[in-house]
């Protein structure tokens, strides 16, 4: 693959070398800066060098600029893509930081090769004037400084959102205005297996898993995604059976263990963010909030299991559901006090459109 990419790049450069003499004559352009040595593989040294006597200054500059960008891309391509790690793949902060550093590196190399005249060279305009299209009244230095400041502000906003290491601060719904293809749409375009690999990297579910606070390995991330995708990717909650939900939770606990499975379920539960407001108002810690969620989650699972008996043993089903509800109430009253426990229960009982939570299945039935 790398050999093909290199060959393609060389062919493109040959095309540019043969095409630009006519363009150069039409523009009547001559660069004011002498090109410095450009490293392999192009072996272009200076405008008057006998090896590139057929190339104009602008061709040398275009080739040099292309080489810098090409090598930068190649370096990034060699870095492993750990898509299961939030800070390696999903983090917008890392991406934005990288963009600033990449731009700085390109400018430094252009100045090293072509001298100070690179600032005014139209070939390198996008590197030294990043805000040219809507702030052309600013100097190159001002545009670079302002652009970096704007990117830094984006980084600061993102870091505030993820300032805490817990999962309480994570959003529970996709960002408004960001439209993503549904899983089925992707499958119809590129096939089921390729769609699975794509959605592992670029989907709402995979983003949520990466940001759930779990230290995944690649294998556990893939297994967890596969388990949760069976229900979470379904748009209509009516397609999820209570039996499927029981199997899903058991598989998740077997794969990750009870605590990690709880964190994953909490990060995917739209009601969990409601605990954030309650926690802030009552100075509850992350451990306390997770324990409260565990009590509620286990109670709901007991209700789902009891609900499965409704046809074969309706009396037993009703009794088990009452027991589960009473046990949850007693634990919350003991742990939080009656008033706060009632407030938590009230928040969790508020319906959420399209909820995939166990209560959504029970109440729907």
ABEGO torsion letter per residue (X at the ends): XAAAAAAAAAAAAAAAAAAAAAAAAAAGBBBABBBBBBBOAAGBABAABAAAAABBAAAAAAAAAAAAAAAAAAAAAABBBBAABAAAAABAAAAAAAAAAAAAAAAAAAAAAAEAAAAABAAAAAAABAAAAABAABBAAAAAAAAAAAAAAAAAAAAAAAABABAAABBABBBBGBBBBBAAAAAAAAEAAAAAAAAAABBAAAAAAAAAGBBBBAAAAAAAAAAAAAAAABABAAABBAAAAAAAAAAAAAAAEAAAAAAAAAAABAAAAAAAAAAAAAGBBAAAAAAAAAAAAAAAAAAAAAAAAAAABAAAAAAAAAAAAAAAAAAAAAAAEAAAAAAAAAAAABBBBGBABAAAAAAAX
